[in-house]
């Protein structure tokens, strides 16, 4: 008789650093034979306490495993909420059965399920998964969903079965095993999230819309056409996925044996060389123009496109029909590889007679402008290393690459010279259309204003008791130490310091970015300026030290209240991608260029 049990691997050293929010669960299936128990199957999963990491979801999910990292990148936004495209996009939402309910509660990630081949098709895998779900509910409250990424296993019996086969046979076997894995999870009640490769099971709501979708009606996304390079490669395990969530284009010169250097070859010669030389990859042979847009410089690609267009009368029509194995047309590829001159030429020369180029969708369901927006969001979050490990760089974001922003301007049909405000909003990823300076959203501005007003209230209640004020909020955290004694002794200095925060409120109310220059323009008109210049500014103090305190308090309030019911004055504001980008505001409004962030718990010292 098969025995199934799940355990919490709380002593696992690999997950010890994450024990406050991550709980590894191991399922075991054993059979007793000759008086000894023999393991015939196992499963592994991770229970995520989202409520403990939601304010910094992506940064936390980066480290435990490739599965947690991939889930955070594929399905959720930076703060652990389902990406809007899986709710509202006409293609990416799939059947549309999953929505904002995935933003709530904790969840279990099924990492692996393995059963020895001769014991399969006996319901053992099903028992393992169900027992792990039961164990996760016992360990953590409010486990609302179970998530899985069905695929073939690249280890053990499954990998050994593919040994000695041809490359095509290995791919076919891996595809068959993948189909079995998908069917396994669908039979358990899992349904695909949009058009992603992730599946979810509503664990608590038996009336969830996903429960009413028959297995046969669940959506399967389009897959890219496999290139013959995959079969001809020297890779000993070609069927093991090498793809990434964030696609990074090849470096210039990486996909051919011709000379890309402009100081040696003219653009005209490069264009001629490109078609005259044999390139190494099958992609380059099948899709030479797409490959050029990925590999050559913008000016070289433009020359190549013009050369091709003048070859014969049907050349423009040929360019219009070109698609790669992922159904990207030339506008998709030029935009996503940040080639603004090529994008402008394609829009001017091709879309006039072929407007569908702007609305064609690739296999991911993106139009060219949607693909560019997705690419920009991915690059904003971070980057992959050679070993495919993703490093989150979201807090280091200081604006998109200029060529990327120029591509977006061209796609939207306007010149950056026409509107400086719109250019800045494009560079800094504004999605509301109202960000001051391109980066300070109405929501962020209101949050900062409320934090400054909160500090002013604390000043008012402790005006004659500086030590009590400092015990409640350390307004001197960023000021030179030689000023601290003057603050405690001098009522004039405290009053002048209090005016810093009213100046911040005034600046935000006047719809100006709270940079040091803007704040000082307002503060110099105050009556306290002469005394503060003598006792504070001449000793190395600055008004931005007060703004940093406001930023810290606003960020702490965001962390404390994340997921709670918001203040009406905030919830009624138009939302933006920049609403919670405190690090970007700090970088652009202050002279603090340090990459080091406040250590966890530092705000506990700031606020009592």
RASULVEN-V89432 format. One line per field, one symbol per residue. ss: DSSP state (~ for helix, > for strand, _ for the rest). psi: psi as a letter, one per 40 degrees, with the letter a starting at -180 (. if undefined). A space follows every 10 residues. Layout:
ss=???
psi=???
This chain:
ss=_>>>>>>>__ __~~~~~~__ _>>>>>>>>> >>>__>>>>> >>>>>>>>_~ ~~_~~~~~~~ ~____~~~~~ ~~~~_>____ _>__~~~~__ _________~ ~~~__>>>>> >>>>>_~~~_ ___~~~~~~~ ~~~~~~~~~_ __>>>>>>__ _____~~~~~ ~_____~~~~ ~~~~~~~~~~ ~~~~~~~___ >>______>> >>______~~ ~~__~~~___ ________~~ ~~________ __________ __________ ______~~~~ ~~~~~~____ _~~~~~_~~~ ~~~~~__~~~ ~~~~~~~~~_ ____~~~~~~ ~_>_____>~ ~~~~~~___~ ~~~~~~~~~_ ____~~~~__ _______~~~ ~~~~~~~~~~ ~>>>_____> >>_~~~____ _~~~~~~~~~ ~~_______~ ~~~~~~~___ _____>___> _~~~~~~~~~ ~~~~~~~~~~ ~____~~~~~ ~~>_______ ~~~~~~~~~_ ~~~~~~~~~~ ~~~~~~~~~_ _____~~~~~ ~~~_____~~ ~~~~~_~~~_ ___~~~~~~~ ~~~~~~~~~~ ~______~~~ ~_________ _~~~~~~~~_ __________ _~~~~~>_
psi=hhhhiiihge ehddedeeed ehhhhhhhhi ihhfeihhhe iiihihhhgd deedefdddd edddiddddd dddddiadfe ihhddeddhd ddebefehae deeiaiihhh dihhhideei feeddddddd dddddddddh ifgdihiigh iiifiadddd deieiidddd dddddddddd dddddddeei ihhbeieiii hhddgeeidd dehideeiih iiiihhiedd deiehegdeh heiidhhhii iheefifihe hdedhidddd ddddedihid idddddgddd dddddiiddd ddddddddde didedddddd ehiaeefhad dddddeefgd dddddddddd edegeedeei haeeehiddd dddddddddd daiiideehh hhfdeehfii iddddddddd defiidddhd dddddddefh edeehheedh iddddddddd dddddddddd efdegddddd ddhgeedeii deeddddddh dddddddddd ddddddddde fihfiddddd dddeeidedd ddddecdeee iidedddddd dddddddddd eheihihddd deihiidede gddddddeei ehehehihih edddddh.
